[in-house]
């Protein structure tokens, strides 16, 4: 898959052990220019639906599963198109470990019906809910929260929102 961007914070010792994590994230645009996102009702930030790829599953299977679990949206498998990979390399929250995350982004369409969500405990605590939001609005909210709280994952999501908006991809 095409590498869209690599952020290497270089805030670690290269000799440290490396933890590699892969995620699959859905970009689900609507005709009105809004995009499906997961909103934290407790903290106010926005994330693209998706999450970690388990050892036994493909990225596409993870994309479909995670999007359904977080939002109830049912992705139409044959609508999925690759956008690209965003790689983050930085100091882990654990001692002497490098966090190397590869987030794979895909465009997708969804069924008109929805399933029940299956949120993990931390997602429930953050008050995850599906919303459709203008990418510019989500970007503005995420940037403020990321800078105030030092949340790197919001910078990644904000960069993707900005890139999509600036490049006019899928009407965003």
Number of C-alpha atoms within 10 A of each C-alpha: 9 10 13 14 14 13 13 13 10 11 11 17 12 11 9 12 13 16 12 12 16 18 20 26 25 29 24 21 23 16 9 11 14 19 23 22 28 24 23 19 14 11 11 15 23 26 22 23 25 27 23 18 21 13 8 8 11 11 22 19 15 21 28 24 22 25 26 21 20 24 24 19 25 19 22 12 14 8 11 19 15 15 17 16 22 21 19 20 20 19 19 16 9 8 10 15 18 23 19 19 20 19 23 26 25 21 17 21 19 16 9 8 8 13 11 11 17 16 18 12 9 9 14 15 12 16 16 25 18 20 15 17 20 19 22 17 12 23 22 14 15 25 20 14 16 17 12 9 10 12 13 13 13 22 18 21 20 24 17 20 24 18 14 17 18 11 10 10 11 15 14 21
